[in-house]
Amino acid sequence: MRFASLTSIATAVISATWFQSIDRAHASEWGCEVLLCATSSNPSWHSVAACHAPMNRLISAMRRPGFSWPTCPEAGTGRPGHEPYDECPDGWGVGYSGQERGGRRPDLCVKLRNGCAAGLRQREECPQAATMPRPRREDPYYFDIGHDDGQVTRHWFNLIR
């Protein structure tokens, strides 16, 4: 009797482990599909019919609580990066808004200018900060793909349907 009980417990544990490995395999397969589609640049995933299902599944899954990016362990990439803002124009630096409320969003471009009225000779400069909204990236997500020679290529993509 005791042997039968141990056998059924062992069977349950082995079955659960087996089903979990199948789930991981499916998640890994989906993660690899997402990686292949996201890194497609010419054309982008939007124009590749085979990419619509895995990418739409990803976009839908992102809305659920506890979302975790599907990964492709075989590629060694992990989760993608996300940089919503593009570089500031030449001569401009990155500025931060929301500091007065304790936040620090790098969503401004800042440039210091001399604000002295023309013709006035003053001993001190009259610096003024000019700001403008920092440009947003069209493709804010990226995967860094490593190559055998040690080089890394960054592939940008978006998740707009």
PyMOL commands that set and color helices and strands:
alter all, ss='L'
color gray80, all
select helices_A, chain A and resi 2-38+45-47+49-62+99-101
alter helices_A, ss='H'
color red, helices_A
select strands_A, chain A and resi 81-82+93-97+105-114+127-133+141-146+152-157
alter strands_A, ss='S'
color yellow, strands_A
deselect
rebuild
show_as cartoon
